[in-house]
Amino acid sequence: MRKSLHFLSPVNFSRIGVCFLSVAFWLILPTSGSVNTSAEAAQQAKPVASDTSSSASPNPLLQVLKVELQRQNPRIHHVAVVELRAFPFPDPRKYLMIGWGIRKDRNFSGDFSDELFGFFVLDASLSRIIKVLKTVATPRWLDYSFRIEEVTADTIVMRGQGGTYGDQPHKFQFSWNPDD
């Protein structure tokens, strides 16, 4: 008779599950992508997750993102999730999100607040914004991006830079208690 061998796995299966859900969520979001580098194609370079019509998006996360960005600028029409990350704790009950929104025609009209980035804390269902960390206008039209740089038990760091030249860096640091 053989004895079964038991071993302790260093793999955190809950984090793998959260990662899988994040990737699955990312895959189901429609995006527009183009390999064309013309000026017209540059307007299509941002990921677009919202419908171009006036009908409601079936994704509740995009709906709450659109409502929140429209509080800052009612002209925001297209919205997308730039980055979504679970808090790196044993029991991820909250998520960080960088959202993006832009006016309907995507043409610059002199107001940089027609393209917004927002930093948000979401609940575990990904359908409710718990806290708005900050909403900022783009420093450069259709040529800027933000990413989540660091998340610790009490600090969140977001970093942005220009897409073409990697210039105009911005860093936002937020104090945060994930148990709030």
Phi and psi in degrees as a GROMACS rama.xvg file:
@    title "Ramachandran Plot"
@    xaxis  label "Phi"
@    yaxis  label "Psi"
@TYPE xy
-92.4304  139.719  ARG-2
-89.384  141.117  LYS-3
-78.6722  143.859  SER-4
-97.0951  131.556  LEU-5
-109.722  139.583  HIS-6
-137.665  153.757  PHE-7
-92.4975  128.212  LEU-8
-94.3367  131.564  SER-9
-78.7706  5.08021  PRO-10
-84.3471  131.371  VAL-11
-93.2264  99.8465  ASN-12
-68.9644  -25.9491  PHE-13
-68.6176  -36.5141  SER-14
-69.4486  -35.9821  ARG-15
-63.2869  -40.6844  ILE-16
-62.7511  -43.7458  GLY-17
-64.404  -41.8339  VAL-18
-61.7704  -43.1795  CYS-19
-60.8209  -43.9892  PHE-20
-64.032  -39.6338  LEU-21
-63.6328  -42.7479  SER-22
-66.703  -42.3897  VAL-23
-61.493  -41.9062  ALA-24
-62.9553  -43.4064  PHE-25
-62.9336  -38.7197  TRP-26
-69.238  -29.9449  LEU-27
-84.0025  -13.3253  ILE-28
-74.1332  126.154  LEU-29
-70.1458  142.185  PRO-30
-133.374  160.623  THR-31
-113.243  126.507  SER-32
-131.923  149.546  GLY-33
-147.695  141.112  SER-34
-94.6923  -5.59678  VAL-35
-70.1506  134.866  ASN-36
-106.157  14.3224  THR-37
-68.9686  168.444  SER-38
-62.7133  -35.8804  ALA-39
-67.2164  -37.2796  GLU-40
-71.8163  -24.8391  ALA-41
-62.4596  -28.8196  ALA-42
-69.6272  -22.3735  GLN-43
-95.378  3.31915  GLN-44
-71.7317  -25.9134  ALA-45
-75.0761  144.161  LYS-46
-69.4563  130.378  PRO-47
-113.254  121.368  VAL-48
-112.552  -12.1816  ALA-49
-96.3872  157.381  SER-50
-69.9902  147.738  ASP-51
-83.1681  -12.3459  THR-52
-86.0812  176.581  SER-53
-85.2038  0.252638  SER-54
-72.7518  158.568  SER-55
-72.2302  142.98  ALA-56
-75.0922  140.318  SER-57
-74.2193  -12.2302  PRO-58
-88.6323  116.21  ASN-59
-64.5178  -30.4542  PRO-60
-64.3447  -42.2807  LEU-61
-67.2773  -33.6601  LEU-62
-63.9814  -47.9025  GLN-63
-68.5542  -33.1852  VAL-64
-63.7767  -44.8108  LEU-65
-63.203  -43.2965  LYS-66
-61.5273  -43.6689  VAL-67
-66.5919  -43.0734  GLU-68
-70.0062  -32.1274  LEU-69
-70.9222  -17.3181  GLN-70
-65.4336  -33.8401  ARG-71
-82.0502  -37.6125  GLN-72
-149.947  108.122  ASN-73
-64.4627  -13.3925  PRO-74
-79.406  -8.40911  ARG-75
-63.5813  129.465  ILE-76
-124.163  -51.014  HIS-77
-90.96  136.292  HIS-78
-133.456  156.245  VAL-79
-153.678  156.951  ALA-80
-93.2977  119.203  VAL-81
-83.4961  -45.1627  VAL-82
-150.859  142.39  GLU-83
-135.42  125.796  LEU-84
-142.715  136.032  ARG-85
-75.3717  149.008  ALA-86
-62.4771  134.81  PHE-87
-81.0246  61.8205  PRO-88
-123.811  163.225  PHE-89
-56.7246  -31.4996  PRO-90
-121.257  86.2711  ASP-91
-70.717  105.376  PRO-92
-108.155  -5.64838  ARG-93
-139.478  154.829  LYS-94
-128.55  151.55  TYR-95
-101.287  142.14  LEU-96
-139.463  139.028  MET-97
-106.545  120.266  ILE-98
-110.175  157.435  GLY-99
-135.853  143.281  TRP-100
-147.222  152.302  GLY-101
-147.609  158.554  ILE-102
-64.3238  164.537  ARG-103
-61.4449  -45.5505  LYS-104
-86.4093  -7.94435  ASP-105
60.4212  15.4064  ARG-106
-97.1761  137.619  ASN-107
-72.8218  128.906  PHE-108
-121.771  21.218  SER-109
98.1377  -5.2283  GLY-110
-120.24  107.663  ASP-111
-67.103  -17.789  PHE-112
-75.737  1.5078  SER-113
-79.0316  -5.18699  ASP-114
-129.438  115.712  GLU-115
-119.395  149.177  LEU-116
-117.518  142.374  PHE-117
-132.186  143.506  GLY-118
-112.206  122.779  PHE-119
-134.035  154.905  PHE-120
-110.989  128.432  VAL-121
-112.711  157.96  LEU-122
-78.2973  176.066  ASP-123
-65.7829  -23.3606  ALA-124
-81.8159  -7.79198  SER-125
58.6046  30.8422  LEU-126
-126.871  2.36342  SER-127
-143.097  131.483  ARG-128
-84.1845  119.304  ILE-129
-81.3489  -42.1186  ILE-130
-148.861  137.285  LYS-131
-94.2957  113.787  VAL-132
-76.056  -45.6503  LEU-133
-171.051  148.776  LYS-134
-123.782  129.479  THR-135
-131.776  146.271  VAL-136
-77.6425  150.542  ALA-137
-64.1922  140.185  THR-138
-76.4314  -21.8201  PRO-139
-146.449  128.4  ARG-140
-61.645  123.877  TRP-141
51.1029  27.7431  LEU-142
-147.56  43.9041  ASP-143
-147.384  148.607  TYR-144
-145.96  153.368  SER-145
-120.82  155.918  PHE-146
-145.207  158.35  ARG-147
-81.9884  116.873  ILE-148
-89.8593  -42.0158  GLU-149
-153.525  141.17  GLU-150
-135.096  120.888  VAL-151
-120.68  -173.806  THR-152
-63.1564  -23.9089  ALA-153
-134.924  4.87697  ASP-154
-139.517  141.209  THR-155
-124.149  131.133  ILE-156
-122.908  125.536  VAL-157
-114.221  139.114  MET-158
-131.268  139.338  ARG-159
-129.887  157.194  GLY-160
-160.742  161.784  GLN-161
-63.5857  142.713  GLY-162
-74.1853  -40.2327  GLY-163
-78.4261  -47.7901  THR-164
-110.353  -6.47645  TYR-165
69.0682  21.9552  GLY-166
-100.332  -172.676  ASP-167
50.667  55.4357  GLN-168
-69.5742  142.607  PRO-169
-131.604  140.456  HIS-170
-130.916  129.102  LYS-171
-120.146  129.643  PHE-172
-121.23  132.4  GLN-173
-124.53  137.039  PHE-174
-83.1013  138.846  SER-175
-150.486  138.594  TRP-176
-114.417  107.095  ASN-177
-65.1811  -12.1522  PRO-178
-87.0345  -5.49469  ASP-179
